[in-house]
Amino acid sequence: MLSKYKFSFRPIARKFVRSLVTSHGIWEVREAIILRLTDTTGKVGWGEIAPISWFGSETLAQALYFCRQLPEEITQETIFSIPDDLPACQFGFESALEAMGNGEDVTITNAQFSALLPAGEAALHQWRRLWEEGYRTFKWKIAVGEISEELRIFDLLTQNLPTSAKLRLDANGGLSYPEAHLWLQACDNLPVEVEFIEQPLPVEQFSQMLELSEAYPTAIALDESVANLKQLATCYAQGWRDVFVVKPAIAGSPSRLRQFCQQHKIDAVFSSVFETAIARKASLQLAAELSRDNRAVGFGVNHFFYQEAENWLQSLWNNP
């Protein structure tokens, strides 16, 4: 007999403390869906659907439509038959199911997180506070302003960061091929290690990124190119063996992601999509299982949000 679960959900919206600037534009509010599964014994599993449509997942509207057309009681069969064009929904429902049998939190210190710096010159000031909080790896958004100005700030940042720090550069696919060469050349012989450049070129320029990965000592990490499991498998099949940035909350089914990473032993960096503590916990559990090369996980983003109230989940259901 199939296990049945009562299902309910609530949309949420959280405003960033400061606007997040990327090459895709300015992000002011993080919208998501919190879902709750309750089994016949009363045990509850929480899940989160946190799509980023411009990153390759479904839209929030598509996720809401999917949730609204479900009955109030669903089965595991319902969960494992969610189509691949709803990867954030796959993650949200499957991680809620897994949460019912997993009560332990993964403990990771700030030193094991990569902290996201604000774009532009603000990074020159904020890294100090984050360093004092224990962070040792930093990610900085590039390709959001004039390249000459960003290279100037980059030079100052690498001169000021402690030599034991690591820096990641994230272009979100916003560089041209000549600009990518300039950035990779700038990463040579610095006092601070540039761990990798994330997604220097647009998704459709995979072959050029493959060329760049073979031409420079600084590693390149695919991000938008491997937003979901299908893309991850395709890039691996086409020969990518450098770094893969995996965003579990939009990658798709956690069980299938687990299987792929274990089978192919990829160099994966697990990263946030600005989710709440619900999806964060499920994502970090996957990272703890599947990380191979002692790389910091990209979840140092709490400083971009106002602190959640301890009882926010309960209040969400009391005030639909």
C-alpha positions, 0 to 999 in steps of 0.5 A: 500500500502506498504511503499517503501524505497530507500536503499544504503550501505557502508562497513567501517573499523575502526582501534582500538587505541590499539589492543583489547585482548580477550580470542578469540584472538587479534582484530585490526580493527572493520569492519561494514556496514552503511546502509541508508533508504530514504522514499518517502518524503526524510526522511533518517534513518541510520542503522549499521550492526556490526557482530561479527562472533566469538560471534555467529552472521553472518560473515561480508561477509554474511552480505555484500552478503545479502546487495548486493543481495537486490534491490535499493528499499525495503519495510518493508516486506523485513526488517521484513522477514530477517532470524534469521541467520542474526541477525546483519542485522535484527538489522541494517535494523530495527533500521534504520526504527525506526530511521525515527520516532525517532529524540531524543538522549538518554542522559546517563552520564559517571557514568552510563557507564561501561568503558572497561579497557585494559587487563593485567597490563595496567588496573592498570594505565588506570582506573585513567584517566577513573575515572577522566572522571566520570566512576564508573563501570569498566570491565576488560578482564580476561582469556587472560594470566596466571591465577596466573599473572591475579589474582596478577593484580586483587588483585592490581586493587581491592586494588587501585580502590576507594571503591565506584567503581564497577568492572566486570570481562569478561572471554569471555568463556575462563576459565576452571571449576576449574579456574572459582572456583578460580576467584569466590573465589577471588571475596569474601570479597574485598574492591571493589564490583565485580558486576559479572563475565561475561561468565566464561565458554564456551557456551556448559558448561551451566549446570556448569555455572548454578551450579556456579551461585548458589554456590557463592555470586558473580553473573554470567552474560551470554554473548556469551551464549545469543548472539542472541534472540534464545539463550536468550530464550533458556537459560531463558527456562533452568532456568537462572535467573542471569544476561543476557548481551544483545548486541543489535547490534547482538541480532537480531530484536529490536522489538522482543528483546523489547517484550522478555525483557518486558515479562520476566523482565530479569536482563539485562545489555546492552553492546557494540559491538564496533559499531559507533554512529549509532548503539550505539544510537539505542542500548542505546534507547533500554537500556533506555527502558528495563534496570531494575536494575540500572546497568551501560550500557557497552558502555564505549568504545569510548577511543578504537577508534580515534574520528570520524569526524563530517561529516564522514557519508556524506563523506562516501557517497561522496566517495564510 
